[in-house]
Amino acid sequence: MIAALFFLLIFQTDSVITLTVESAAELFSRGTSIAMLADGAIAAVDQGKNSVITVSRRNDIISTVGGKGFGNDAFDMPTDVCSSFLLDLYVVDYNNRRVLRFDKQLNVIQTLNEENNNQLSGRFKPIACAVSAQGDLYVLEQDHSLVAVFNARGQFIREIGSFNASHRTLIGPKDIVISPADEVFVLDKEKIIDYDIFGNILSVIELEKGFEPTSLSFGNNSLIVTSPDRIIILPLGSGRSLSITKASLIGSAATESFADAMVDGSKCIILTQKTLYRCLLP
C-alpha cells in the first residue's frame, strides 16, 4: 500500500503581502488560464471569445487563434493552456473534448481526442494539462477523475489517480502542474496531491477549510494556488505561505475575481476576467 504524508496548512493574517503593479492590460472578455512560454511571452485563454492569445512582456498581443467552432483554428469553451520547452502550446478544448497542440506560430500540429485515444472507457473529457521535462503530456480527465499520460507522439502511457492506478483516487480534480523536478501536483477539491511521474503518491497537502481554489501553477519552488478572492504562494521547502488579495495590488484598483496566477523570479503575473497584471513581489 502506498503511504501518503499529510500536511495541514494554516494561513496566518500576517502572511498577507502587497504587490506593486508594474503594468495592467485589459485584454480579455473572460480570461481563465495563463502559461509562460520558453521565450518569456504569456499565452492566455480568453474563454469569452473562445480564443488563445500570446502576449509579449510589454503586453503587446503577438498572435491570436480561435473563435467558436470545431475546426483546427477554433474552440468551444477552452479551459486550460500549457507550454513545453520547445515553445509548443497545448490547449484544452473542453466542449470539443480534445487537446490541441500548436507550434509557436499557432499552427496545429497534433490533436488528441476520442478518435485517437481509445484507452479510456466512456467519453474523453479533458479539463487541464501539463507537460513534463521529457515532453510527456499529462491530461486531467474529468469523466474518469484521473490523469492520462501521453508521450510526444500522442500515445497513451499510463494513468494516475484512478482506482486502478493507486490507493488514493481523485474525487474532484480541477488543475494539474508539473515541477521542474517532475513532481506532478493535482488540485483535487481542497487538496493538492503530489505524485511522481509514475503515479506514486509523495504527499497530500490539505488546504484551508473554506478556501475554494480553482487553479494551480508552479514557480520559485512554490505552488501558487488561486481562488476568486485570494492567491496563496506555498513554498515547498522552508518558509511560510504568503497570501495575496485584491487589496494587495498597490497601484491598481482590482475588483475582478482572480482566474489564474504565476510567479517567475521577482515577478507575479495575475490574470483576472479581463486584465493581465504584472506585479513586483516584495
Summary of the structure (lengths in Angstrom):
residues: 282
radius of gyration: 17.8
end to end distance: 43.2
largest distance: 51.6
contacts: 944
relative contact order: 0.17
helix: 3%
strand: 50%
